[in-house]
Amino acid sequence: MRGNFGEHYKLSIFGESHGPGIGIVIDGIPAGTPIDEAEIARYMARRAPGRDPTATARAEADQVEILSGVLNGHACGTPVCGIIRNTNTRSSDYSALRFTMRPGHADYAGFIKYAGFNDPRGGGHFSGRLTAPLVFAGSIARSILKARGIRIGSHILSIGPVRDEAFDPVHLDPASLTALEFTSFPLLDAGVESDMRAHVAQARESLDSVGGMIECAATGVPAGIGSPFFGSVESVFASLAFSVPAVKAVEFGDGTHMADLHGSEANDALTYSGSTVTALTNHNGGVTGGITNGMPVLTRVTIKPTPSIARAQTTVDLSTASDTTLEIKGRHDPCIVPRAAVVIESILAITLLELMMDDMTARSEPIQMPSER
Ligand SMILES: Cc1cc2nc3c(=O)[nH]c(=O)nc-3n(C[C@H](O)[C@H](O)[C@H](O)COP(=O)(O)O)c2cc1C
C-alpha cells in the first residue's frame, strides 16, 4: 500500500468512501503561504457529488476541515491535515457486493490483494471520493503557482463521440483558463454542452455509462522545470494521473497522434521573440527532455466509462465460487468526466509545484524560483 506522494510537496491520503471521513496530510507548504478557504471551497464544489445530472445522486458538502498547520489564513510551515467527513453514505447498497465482484471496478483485484479485508462499501479506499483530498492539495498548490504567474485550467475535450474545440497550443490565453476555473461543466464551445449531456442521459437511461477526455493546460510556466528521466514533467504527471481512479491514458502535446507524423511535422521550430526563445508550434505539449520549454504545458487524460452500471453483467460470486449475474443498484456517476476535470487540474498543479521545489533545493544559493531567474 502506498498512500503517499512527493519529496518536497509531500502528500499522504487516507480514508474510505463509507468510513467516517477521508483526508490528507500535506508536508512542505512554505510558512506564510496564504490559505484561502473560500477559494478552496469553490474548487472542492466542482468535484463534489450530487450537484449535476451527470453525477451520482450522493450529495456531499465536501467541506474541508483543517485540523493543523494553518493559523489566521496562513500556513504555519508545519504539516497541514485536512479532513472531509462522509455524511451521505448508504452502505446497504453494497451488502450484496461483499463477494459479488463488479466488473471494471477494483473489487476483485482489491479482494485478492487484501485477502478480503478491504472495505468494499462504495469502493472503500479505491473510490473516486479519494480524489477530494487531491483537490484540496491542488488548490493550495495552484495558489502558490498563481502568485508566480502560472495559470492552470481544463475543459471537457470529449464525452463519447461529442467533442469540444481543443486549446490553442501556441497562443493559449491565460484569461481563457481563468474563465474555466470555477465552472462545473467546463467547455470552450458552449454549443456542444447539450449534445454531451444528451449522450450521458441516453447512457443512463439504457442502464449504462460513458467516458471521455479532459484537456488540461498550464500557461506562464517558465522553461527549465523538471529533470530528465524519472523526475520528468511527463513521468511525474503521469504517475499522479494514473493514481486517479478511472484514468486509462495520458498524452502530452500531440500524444498518440505523433505516431502518424514525420519529424518535420512533430518538431517545434524555435525562434527569437525579442530576447526570448519561443516555438512556432507546440506538438510536444510544452515539455522536451522531460523539462518545460516555455510553451504552454498541454496534456490530455482519458477517463473510462464508470464501471458500476445498472445493466446486467456477467461476473463471479466468490462465496459460492460460481458465475453469476449482477445488476448494480447503488448511486453512481453515469459519466465521471465533468467531476474529474478539477482533479486533473489539481494534479498538474501538484506536479509543477513539486518539480519547482525540487529545482530550488537542487540549486546552490541564492534560492530563486525559475521565474525569478
Ligand atoms: C471523481 C470520480 C468519481 C467516480 N465515481 C464512480 C462511481 O460513481 N462509480 C464507479 O463505479 N466508479 C467511479 N469512479 C471510478 C472508480 O473509482 C474506478 O474505476 C475504480 O476504482 C477502478 O479503478 P480503475 O478504473 O483505475 O482501474 C470514479 C472515479 C472518479 C475519479
The ligand as a MOL file (V3000), in Angstrom:
LIG
                    3D

  0  0  0     0  0            999 V3000
M  V30 BEGIN CTAB
M  V30 COUNTS 31 33 0 0 0
M  V30 BEGIN ATOM
M  V30 1 C -14.4200 11.6650 -9.4600 0
M  V30 2 C -14.6080 10.1890 -9.6640 0
M  V30 3 C -15.8630 9.6180 -9.4530 0
M  V30 4 C -16.0740 8.2580 -9.6440 0
M  V30 5 N -17.3430 7.7480 -9.4440 0
M  V30 6 C -17.5540 6.4260 -9.6310 0
M  V30 7 C -18.8550 5.8850 -9.4360 0
M  V30 8 O -19.8140 6.5780 -9.1170 0
M  V30 9 N -18.9980 4.5390 -9.6230 0
M  V30 10 C -17.9720 3.7170 -10.0210 0
M  V30 11 O -18.1660 2.5390 -10.1930 0
M  V30 12 N -16.7370 4.2370 -10.2220 0
M  V30 13 C -16.4960 5.5420 -10.0350 0
M  V30 14 N -15.2360 6.0470 -10.2230 0
M  V30 15 C -14.1940 5.1650 -10.7880 0
M  V30 16 C -13.7210 4.0610 -9.8870 0
M  V30 17 O -13.2950 4.5590 -8.6420 0
M  V30 18 C -12.5910 3.2780 -10.5920 0
M  V30 19 O -12.9650 2.9330 -11.8890 0
M  V30 20 C -12.2270 2.0270 -9.8200 0
M  V30 21 O -11.6470 2.3760 -8.5830 0
M  V30 22 C -11.2620 1.0990 -10.5690 0
M  V30 23 O -10.0700 1.7730 -10.8620 0
M  V30 24 P -9.5310 1.9080 -12.3710 0
M  V30 25 O -10.6890 2.3270 -13.2030 0
M  V30 26 O -8.4810 2.9920 -12.2930 0
M  V30 27 O -8.9940 0.5900 -12.7900 0
M  V30 28 C -14.9930 7.4120 -10.0330 0
M  V30 29 C -13.7240 7.9870 -10.2330 0
M  V30 30 C -13.5330 9.3540 -10.0580 0
M  V30 31 C -12.1690 9.9590 -10.3140 0
M  V30 END ATOM
M  V30 BEGIN BOND
M  V30 1 1 1 2
M  V30 2 1 2 3
M  V30 3 2 2 30
M  V30 4 2 3 4
M  V30 5 1 4 5
M  V30 6 1 4 28
M  V30 7 2 5 6
M  V30 8 1 6 7
M  V30 9 1 6 13
M  V30 10 2 7 8
M  V30 11 1 7 9
M  V30 12 1 9 10
M  V30 13 2 10 11
M  V30 14 1 10 12
M  V30 15 2 12 13
M  V30 16 1 13 14
M  V30 17 1 14 15
M  V30 18 1 14 28
M  V30 19 1 15 16
M  V30 20 1 16 17
M  V30 21 1 16 18
M  V30 22 1 18 19
M  V30 23 1 18 20
M  V30 24 1 20 21
M  V30 25 1 20 22
M  V30 26 1 22 23
M  V30 27 1 23 24
M  V30 28 2 24 25
M  V30 29 1 24 26
M  V30 30 1 24 27
M  V30 31 2 28 29
M  V30 32 1 29 30
M  V30 33 1 30 31
M  V30 END BOND
M  V30 END CTAB
M  END
